[in-house]
Amino acid sequence: MPALAMVILVVCVAAALILDRLWLDAARVELTTAAEAAALAAAGRLADDDRLRTDADGTAIIEAARFTAWSIAADNRVAGSVVEMDTSPDGDIRFGVVTDDPTTGVPVFLETDHNPTSVIVRAQAIRRRGNGVALFFRGLTGVETGNVVSFAEASINNRVIGFRSILRANVPAMPLGILESDVTGTRKDTWEWQIVQQNGQDLYGYDEASHFVTNGPDGIREIVLTYESSTSDVSTSEENGSQETSPNFQIIDTGNGLLEQQCRRQILEGWDEEDLAQFGGEFVLSSSSQPIDGSDSMFLECLSEFEQMIGHKRICVLYQDDSLANELGIGRLQATQFVAGRILAIDGAETGSTQIVFQPAVVSTRTAIIDETLSEDLANPYVFKLQLTH
């Protein structure tokens, strides 16, 4: 009987240890999920519209990203308890860059507050902090709680050359093309003039907290996209000092065939895998421009969808227009670059002359395609790839 009792005790202790180990393994999976979610949220916050402001406060961006990581982690549970993080500068959320070690070539994380592009999150449920994972058989084993620690790293990269749809995730884009520049140098309604050279207006802003468009400058210039219906007269702009003979934006054929229903869907839902099949599965703009069809006569058919997208960030395309439109208003364009932004206002739709206020923005997406050989000077300031790294 004593021997049998000893065997039963040993078996029970072994079973208790196995069950507690399985419990800790499950808690580790939950903690890893929380750490990865927090790291992705913080890295995404680094790719913020503040990057486009000349007076951007780098410290404020980092602190906002740190708070975002803490907030996302707190929304998760590990073994039924809230995930807690130390938000001090030397705590669980660190910022820096990933670079290759010059000796070994192995990627290493270098902590820095100067333009960080990577975030490391350390999630801990440990006895020392008083938040260890409670064990089932603590009375039998004499151990009250177990320690679980998980690390996650996420990074942003703006060496973007194109996009692909992945895991049924659509590219957050619209079939909207904006005139990049004017070869004659006379037009002043181009992206180059109004945005790059900072000659555009700054009359609106967007409140990320309330999700409302605000009146008044916010430090990011806007471009005014003008559409003239066929019944309205093309007027001469005294401010520009030249007569605009064509609109400065078009609906472009990104796999939609310039069909009204398909264009409406893309405006609301983005580009899916079937749309990008037209480009071989990947819409890439790298060393050369991409010929693409565009229409300057479809805007009114898609007006309702554009109005629904006010305030939403979306990727668009810049183009050069060196061709004449056919009788259907369709012309051959040269797509040159990806940009991102949001519509802030649409005015005058009933008058025949419609103005769309479009403000540049920064978008981070998993669907971006990266070319690591691209120089920093050619990196895209508006679009970043967001991903978990090593």
PLY file of the C-alpha trace (Angstrom):
ply
format ascii 1.0
element vertex 390
property float x
property float y
property float z
element edge 389
property int vertex1
property int vertex2
end_header
0.00 0.00 0.00
2.77 2.54 0.79
4.42 1.73 -2.53
1.14 2.13 -4.39
0.50 5.45 -2.66
3.98 6.64 -3.66
3.38 5.65 -7.30
0.04 7.50 -7.33
1.70 10.58 -5.83
4.47 10.55 -8.44
1.96 10.14 -11.27
-0.19 12.99 -9.93
2.81 15.30 -9.61
3.96 14.41 -13.14
0.45 15.03 -14.51
0.30 18.35 -12.64
3.62 19.44 -14.12
2.49 18.46 -17.63
-0.82 20.31 -17.30
0.90 23.41 -15.90
3.42 23.28 -18.77
0.61 23.11 -21.32
-1.08 26.02 -19.54
2.13 28.06 -19.72
2.57 27.19 -23.41
-0.96 28.42 -24.12
-0.23 31.61 -22.17
2.95 32.09 -24.20
0.97 31.90 -27.45
-1.45 34.53 -26.13
1.42 36.73 -24.96
3.16 36.46 -28.33
-0.04 37.50 -30.09
-0.32 40.52 -27.80
3.34 41.47 -28.36
3.04 41.18 -32.15
-0.17 43.21 -32.23
1.43 45.92 -30.07
4.60 46.01 -32.20
2.65 46.28 -35.46
0.44 49.03 -34.05
3.43 51.02 -32.80
5.36 50.64 -36.06
2.26 51.67 -37.99
2.01 54.76 -35.79
5.58 55.69 -36.76
4.33 55.91 -40.37
2.21 58.89 -39.49
1.07 62.01 -41.34
3.34 64.03 -39.04
6.21 62.89 -41.27
4.89 65.27 -43.95
5.01 68.33 -41.71
8.11 70.49 -41.80
7.85 71.10 -38.04
7.28 67.45 -37.13
8.18 66.57 -33.53
10.05 63.25 -33.59
9.78 62.82 -29.84
6.02 63.29 -29.93
5.71 60.69 -32.71
7.66 58.14 -30.66
5.63 58.80 -27.53
2.40 58.43 -29.51
3.67 55.12 -30.90
4.64 53.97 -27.40
1.16 54.78 -26.10
-0.39 52.95 -29.06
1.62 49.80 -28.25
0.60 49.97 -24.59
-3.05 50.48 -25.49
-3.17 47.57 -27.94
-1.37 45.27 -25.49
-3.86 46.20 -22.75
-6.70 45.07 -25.01
-5.29 41.53 -24.94
-5.46 38.88 -22.22
-2.96 36.28 -21.07
-4.44 33.46 -19.00
-7.36 35.76 -18.33
-5.26 38.71 -17.11
-4.51 42.03 -18.83
-1.12 42.33 -20.53
0.87 44.96 -18.65
3.85 46.87 -20.07
6.44 49.27 -18.74
6.08 52.39 -20.89
9.19 54.18 -19.63
11.91 54.93 -22.23
13.97 52.04 -20.82
10.94 49.77 -20.50
9.26 47.18 -22.68
8.79 49.24 -25.85
12.00 50.21 -27.67
12.52 52.12 -30.92
15.37 51.95 -33.39
16.49 50.72 -36.79
17.42 47.30 -38.16
20.71 47.15 -40.00
23.11 44.42 -41.09
26.11 43.76 -38.90
29.17 44.75 -41.01
31.10 41.69 -39.82
28.54 38.88 -39.91
25.86 40.34 -42.16
23.22 39.34 -39.60
20.40 41.88 -39.08
20.75 43.66 -35.72
18.54 46.15 -33.91
20.14 49.50 -33.06
18.16 51.56 -30.59
17.78 55.22 -31.55
15.26 58.05 -31.25
16.34 59.57 -34.57
13.84 58.61 -37.27
13.23 55.06 -35.98
11.70 52.52 -38.34
11.48 49.48 -36.06
9.85 48.68 -32.73
10.72 45.87 -30.30
8.04 44.97 -27.76
8.79 42.79 -24.76
5.68 41.34 -23.15
6.15 39.80 -19.71
3.96 37.89 -17.28
6.42 37.13 -14.50
6.47 36.66 -10.74
8.83 39.57 -10.15
6.24 41.96 -11.56
3.44 40.36 -9.65
1.62 39.32 -12.82
2.92 35.78 -13.29
0.62 33.16 -14.80
-1.28 31.40 -12.01
-0.76 27.62 -12.07
-3.44 24.99 -11.55
-1.59 22.75 -9.11
0.32 25.31 -7.06
-0.73 23.55 -3.85
0.75 20.29 -5.07
3.95 21.64 -6.64
4.55 24.53 -4.23
4.94 27.00 -7.15
2.25 29.69 -7.23
2.88 31.27 -10.66
4.93 30.72 -13.79
7.03 33.12 -15.87
6.22 33.79 -19.51
8.12 36.28 -21.72
7.69 37.05 -25.42
9.39 39.43 -27.85
8.11 40.86 -31.13
9.65 43.23 -33.65
7.84 45.16 -36.37
9.27 47.52 -38.97
8.22 49.98 -41.64
10.03 50.36 -44.96
9.29 52.96 -47.65
11.44 51.55 -50.44
8.13 50.76 -52.11
7.92 50.00 -55.84
4.47 48.41 -56.08
1.66 46.39 -54.53
0.16 42.91 -54.50
-2.95 41.53 -52.85
-1.98 39.02 -50.14
-4.04 36.61 -48.05
-7.23 38.12 -49.48
-6.20 41.53 -48.16
-6.97 44.25 -50.72
-4.53 47.03 -51.50
-5.89 50.18 -49.75
-6.05 52.17 -52.97
-8.45 54.01 -55.26
-8.49 54.10 -59.08
-7.57 57.77 -58.94
-4.80 59.30 -61.02
-3.42 62.78 -60.34
-1.44 64.85 -62.84
2.17 64.79 -61.66
3.65 67.73 -63.58
3.35 69.79 -66.72
6.13 69.51 -69.28
5.36 73.01 -70.57
5.73 74.52 -67.09
2.55 76.61 -67.46
0.07 74.59 -65.39
-0.02 75.15 -61.66
-2.64 72.58 -60.76
-0.17 69.67 -60.68
1.12 67.56 -57.78
4.62 68.89 -58.38
3.54 72.53 -58.10
1.02 72.32 -55.29
2.49 69.57 -53.09
6.18 69.07 -53.81
6.91 72.77 -54.24
4.48 73.62 -51.40
2.38 76.12 -53.38
-0.95 74.51 -52.58
-3.49 75.75 -50.07
-3.69 74.66 -46.44
-7.32 75.22 -45.49
-8.31 71.88 -43.96
-7.15 69.24 -41.55
-8.25 65.85 -40.27
-8.76 64.87 -36.63
-7.70 61.23 -36.22
-9.40 61.00 -32.82
-12.84 62.23 -33.87
-12.53 61.17 -37.54
-13.80 64.54 -38.70
-12.48 67.01 -41.27
-11.57 70.29 -39.60
-11.40 73.84 -40.94
-8.08 75.61 -40.64
-4.46 74.83 -41.52
-2.75 71.72 -40.13
0.70 72.08 -41.69
0.08 69.80 -44.71
-0.65 71.42 -48.08
-3.55 70.28 -50.25
-4.03 69.93 -53.98
-7.32 70.96 -55.59
-8.53 68.50 -58.22
-10.90 70.19 -60.65
-13.52 68.52 -62.82
-15.43 70.33 -65.52
-18.59 68.62 -66.78
-19.30 68.61 -70.51
-22.03 71.24 -70.03
-19.82 73.76 -68.27
-17.42 76.21 -69.82
-13.70 75.83 -69.36
-12.65 79.01 -67.60
-9.40 80.80 -67.40
-7.76 80.87 -63.99
-6.47 84.33 -63.18
-4.39 82.92 -60.35
-2.67 80.37 -62.55
-2.30 82.79 -65.41
-3.08 80.12 -68.00
-6.04 78.30 -69.45
-6.37 74.71 -68.25
-7.38 72.57 -71.20
-7.84 69.26 -69.34
-8.61 68.13 -65.77
-5.76 67.42 -63.40
-7.10 64.02 -62.35
-8.62 60.97 -64.01
-10.24 57.65 -63.15
-7.63 55.04 -64.12
-7.96 51.45 -65.25
-6.46 49.42 -62.41
-8.12 46.21 -63.50
-11.60 47.75 -63.56
-11.87 48.09 -67.34
-13.16 51.63 -66.69
-16.56 50.04 -66.07
-18.72 52.13 -63.78
-19.67 49.38 -61.32
-16.11 48.11 -61.02
-14.73 51.62 -60.49
-17.25 52.21 -57.73
-16.22 48.96 -56.04
-12.53 49.81 -56.18
-13.10 53.25 -54.68
-14.78 51.67 -51.65
-12.88 48.38 -51.33
-9.46 48.87 -52.95
-7.62 46.68 -55.44
-8.09 42.94 -55.06
-6.21 39.99 -56.52
-8.38 39.80 -59.62
-7.87 43.51 -60.32
-4.09 43.16 -60.23
-4.15 40.12 -62.52
-4.11 42.68 -65.35
-0.58 43.58 -64.23
0.56 40.00 -63.67
-0.52 40.03 -60.02
1.69 42.99 -59.08
1.26 46.66 -59.96
4.87 47.89 -60.01
6.34 51.29 -60.86
10.11 51.19 -60.56
12.63 52.22 -63.19
10.12 53.16 -65.87
6.55 54.41 -66.16
3.59 52.10 -66.69
1.16 52.78 -69.56
-2.39 52.80 -68.30
-5.80 53.91 -69.56
-7.58 56.80 -67.92
-10.93 58.55 -68.27
-11.66 62.20 -67.59
-15.42 61.77 -68.00
-16.43 59.23 -65.31
-16.19 61.33 -62.16
-19.89 62.17 -61.80
-20.83 58.46 -62.06
-18.55 57.74 -59.08
-19.26 60.93 -57.11
-21.27 59.17 -54.37
-18.44 56.69 -53.71
-15.83 59.45 -53.57
-17.99 61.31 -51.04
-18.16 58.17 -48.89
-14.35 58.07 -48.84
-13.91 61.56 -47.36
-11.38 61.28 -44.54
-10.14 57.77 -45.48
-6.49 57.28 -46.42
-5.97 55.69 -49.82
-3.11 55.07 -52.25
-3.34 56.78 -55.65
-1.21 57.11 -58.77
0.56 60.07 -60.33
0.60 60.22 -64.12
1.92 62.15 -67.08
-0.62 62.86 -69.83
0.84 63.08 -73.32
-2.05 61.71 -75.36
-5.43 62.86 -76.60
-8.59 61.18 -75.31
-10.80 59.30 -77.76
-14.50 59.94 -78.29
-15.29 58.07 -75.05
-12.99 60.31 -73.04
-10.39 57.53 -72.58
-6.73 58.35 -73.06
-3.41 56.58 -72.63
-1.51 57.79 -69.58
1.93 57.10 -68.16
1.71 56.11 -64.48
4.89 57.32 -62.79
4.61 57.13 -59.01
2.47 55.99 -56.07
1.29 58.53 -53.54
-1.26 58.46 -50.72
-3.76 60.87 -49.27
-7.33 61.52 -48.31
-10.21 63.49 -49.76
-11.16 66.29 -47.36
-13.94 68.03 -49.27
-15.92 67.89 -52.51
-17.54 71.18 -53.55
-19.68 72.39 -56.43
-20.89 69.06 -57.77
-24.21 70.61 -58.83
-22.66 73.54 -60.71
-20.79 71.53 -63.34
-17.39 72.59 -61.98
-16.39 70.33 -59.09
-13.41 70.78 -56.81
-11.94 67.92 -54.77
-9.63 68.91 -51.92
-7.04 66.12 -51.65
-4.41 66.13 -48.89
-1.29 63.92 -48.90
-1.10 61.32 -46.13
1.12 58.45 -45.01
-0.18 54.90 -45.40
1.35 51.68 -44.08
0.27 48.37 -45.59
1.37 44.74 -45.74
0.55 44.68 -49.47
3.49 46.89 -50.48
6.38 45.45 -52.51
9.86 46.46 -51.37
13.09 46.85 -53.35
15.93 46.95 -50.82
18.36 48.14 -53.51
16.39 51.36 -53.95
18.30 54.39 -52.71
16.98 56.41 -49.79
16.54 59.40 -52.11
14.02 57.42 -54.18
12.11 56.02 -51.21
8.40 56.82 -51.17
7.51 59.42 -48.51
3.81 58.50 -48.60
3.69 54.68 -48.55
5.37 52.22 -46.17
5.36 48.45 -45.92
4.41 47.29 -42.43
5.57 43.84 -41.35
6.86 41.72 -38.51
10.63 41.35 -38.78
13.15 39.06 -37.11
0 1
1 2
2 3
3 4
4 5
5 6
6 7
7 8
8 9
9 10
10 11
11 12
12 13
13 14
14 15
15 16
16 17
17 18
18 19
19 20
20 21
21 22
22 23
23 24
24 25
25 26
26 27
27 28
28 29
29 30
30 31
31 32
32 33
33 34
34 35
35 36
36 37
37 38
38 39
39 40
40 41
41 42
42 43
43 44
44 45
45 46
46 47
47 48
48 49
49 50
50 51
51 52
52 53
53 54
54 55
55 56
56 57
57 58
58 59
59 60
60 61
61 62
62 63
63 64
64 65
65 66
66 67
67 68
68 69
69 70
70 71
71 72
72 73
73 74
74 75
75 76
76 77
77 78
78 79
79 80
80 81
81 82
82 83
83 84
84 85
85 86
86 87
87 88
88 89
89 90
90 91
91 92
92 93
93 94
94 95
95 96
96 97
97 98
98 99
99 100
100 101
101 102
102 103
103 104
104 105
105 106
106 107
107 108
108 109
109 110
110 111
111 112
112 113
113 114
114 115
115 116
116 117
117 118
118 119
119 120
120 121
121 122
122 123
123 124
124 125
125 126
126 127
127 128
128 129
129 130
130 131
131 132
132 133
133 134
134 135
135 136
136 137
137 138
138 139
139 140
140 141
141 142
142 143
143 144
144 145
145 146
146 147
147 148
148 149
149 150
150 151
151 152
152 153
153 154
154 155
155 156
156 157
157 158
158 159
159 160
160 161
161 162
162 163
163 164
164 165
165 166
166 167
167 168
168 169
169 170
170 171
171 172
172 173
173 174
174 175
175 176
176 177
177 178
178 179
179 180
180 181
181 182
182 183
183 184
184 185
185 186
186 187
187 188
188 189
189 190
190 191
191 192
192 193
193 194
194 195
195 196
196 197
197 198
198 199
199 200
200 201
201 202
202 203
203 204
204 205
205 206
206 207
207 208
208 209
209 210
210 211
211 212
212 213
213 214
214 215
215 216
216 217
217 218
218 219
219 220
220 221
221 222
222 223
223 224
224 225
225 226
226 227
227 228
228 229
229 230
230 231
231 232
232 233
233 234
234 235
235 236
236 237
237 238
238 239
239 240
240 241
241 242
242 243
243 244
244 245
245 246
246 247
247 248
248 249
249 250
250 251
251 252
252 253
253 254
254 255
255 256
256 257
257 258
258 259
259 260
260 261
261 262
262 263
263 264
264 265
265 266
266 267
267 268
268 269
269 270
270 271
271 272
272 273
273 274
274 275
275 276
276 277
277 278
278 279
279 280
280 281
281 282
282 283
283 284
284 285
285 286
286 287
287 288
288 289
289 290
290 291
291 292
292 293
293 294
294 295
295 296
296 297
297 298
298 299
299 300
300 301
301 302
302 303
303 304
304 305
305 306
306 307
307 308
308 309
309 310
310 311
311 312
312 313
313 314
314 315
315 316
316 317
317 318
318 319
319 320
320 321
321 322
322 323
323 324
324 325
325 326
326 327
327 328
328 329
329 330
330 331
331 332
332 333
333 334
334 335
335 336
336 337
337 338
338 339
339 340
340 341
341 342
342 343
343 344
344 345
345 346
346 347
347 348
348 349
349 350
350 351
351 352
352 353
353 354
354 355
355 356
356 357
357 358
358 359
359 360
360 361
361 362
362 363
363 364
364 365
365 366
366 367
367 368
368 369
369 370
370 371
371 372
372 373
373 374
374 375
375 376
376 377
377 378
378 379
379 380
380 381
381 382
382 383
383 384
384 385
385 386
386 387
387 388
388 389
